[in-house]
Amino acid sequence: MRLSAFLAASLTATALASCNAPRQSQPAVEPPQQSAAPLSFQMPEGSGCSGAVSRYKAVIENDLSMGHVNQSVYGQIQGEISEAAAACSSGQDTKAISLVRASKARHGYPGG
């Protein structure tokens, strides 16, 4: 019984000592080389489907210019934006907004 009491005390002391061990510092995170958008970038205003289409188009064009989206994905998204814009201009607001949301979700953009 003495051996198990000694062993338990030894393990407890080891566990407590490890709690007091100095923590290793984390490496500093380097700031990004480019911001997500240039300071001159202005999000288009507007409401309804025309505003949603305009804002999504502006974000995609900015992402292309910043190198966050390659040309083939940009082309695919542009086709999806065109489809949403056509629905919007024909008075199908709900469908247009739905198309924008589906495209955002498909390509990993927030608000999809």
C-alpha positions in Angstrom: 0.0 0.0 0.0 2.9 2.3 0.7 4.2 1.9 -2.8 0.9 3.0 -4.4 0.6 6.0 -2.0 4.2 7.0 -3.0 3.4 6.5 -6.7 0.2 8.6 -6.4 2.0 11.4 -4.6 4.8 11.2 -7.2 2.4 11.5 -10.2 0.5 14.3 -8.5 3.8 16.2 -8.0 4.8 15.7 -11.6 1.4 16.9 -12.9 1.6 20.0 -10.8 5.1 20.7 -11.8 4.1 20.6 -15.5 1.4 23.1 -14.8 4.0 25.6 -13.6 6.4 25.0 -16.5 7.0 28.1 -18.7 4.9 28.2 -21.8 6.6 28.2 -25.1 5.8 31.4 -27.0 3.8 31.2 -30.2 5.4 32.5 -33.3 4.1 35.9 -34.3 1.6 36.0 -37.1 2.8 38.0 -40.0 0.4 40.6 -41.4 -1.0 39.9 -44.8 1.0 41.3 -47.7 -2.1 42.8 -49.3 -5.4 44.0 -47.8 -8.6 42.3 -48.9 -9.6 45.4 -50.8 -7.8 48.6 -51.8 -8.6 51.6 -49.7 -10.3 53.2 -52.7 -12.8 50.2 -53.1 -16.4 51.3 -52.5 -19.2 48.8 -52.2 -22.0 49.7 -54.6 -25.2 50.8 -52.9 -28.7 49.9 -53.9 -31.5 47.8 -52.7 -33.3 44.7 -53.9 -31.9 42.4 -56.5 -30.1 45.2 -58.4 -28.1 46.1 -55.3 -27.3 42.5 -54.5 -26.1 41.8 -58.1 -24.0 45.0 -58.2 -22.3 44.3 -54.9 -21.5 40.7 -55.8 -20.2 41.8 -59.1 -17.9 44.4 -57.5 -16.6 41.9 -55.0 -15.8 39.4 -57.7 -14.0 42.0 -59.8 -12.0 43.1 -56.8 -11.1 39.5 -56.0 -9.9 39.0 -59.6 -7.8 42.2 -59.5 -6.3 41.1 -56.2 -5.5 37.6 -57.4 -7.9 35.9 -55.0 -9.9 34.3 -57.9 -8.5 32.8 -61.0 -9.8 33.7 -64.5 -11.7 30.4 -65.0 -13.6 30.8 -61.7 -14.2 34.5 -62.4 -15.7 33.5 -65.8 -18.0 31.0 -64.2 -19.2 33.5 -61.5 -19.7 36.2 -64.2 -22.0 33.8 -66.0 -23.9 33.3 -62.8 -24.1 37.0 -62.1 -25.4 37.6 -65.7 -28.2 35.1 -65.1 -29.1 36.8 -61.8 -29.0 40.3 -63.5 -31.3 39.0 -66.3 -33.8 37.7 -63.8 -33.6 41.0 -61.9 -34.2 43.1 -65.0 -37.2 41.0 -65.9 -38.8 41.7 -62.5 -38.0 38.3 -60.9 -36.4 39.8 -57.8 -36.7 36.7 -55.6 -35.2 34.5 -58.3 -32.3 37.0 -58.8 -31.4 37.2 -55.1 -31.7 33.4 -54.9 -29.3 33.0 -57.8 -26.8 35.4 -56.2 -27.0 33.5 -52.8 -26.6 30.2 -54.5 -23.5 31.4 -56.4 -22.0 32.9 -53.2 -22.6 29.6 -51.4 -21.1 27.5 -54.3 -17.9 29.6 -54.4 -17.5 30.1 -50.6 -18.5 33.8 -50.2 -20.3 34.9 -47.1 -24.0 35.5 -47.3 -24.6 32.6 -49.6 
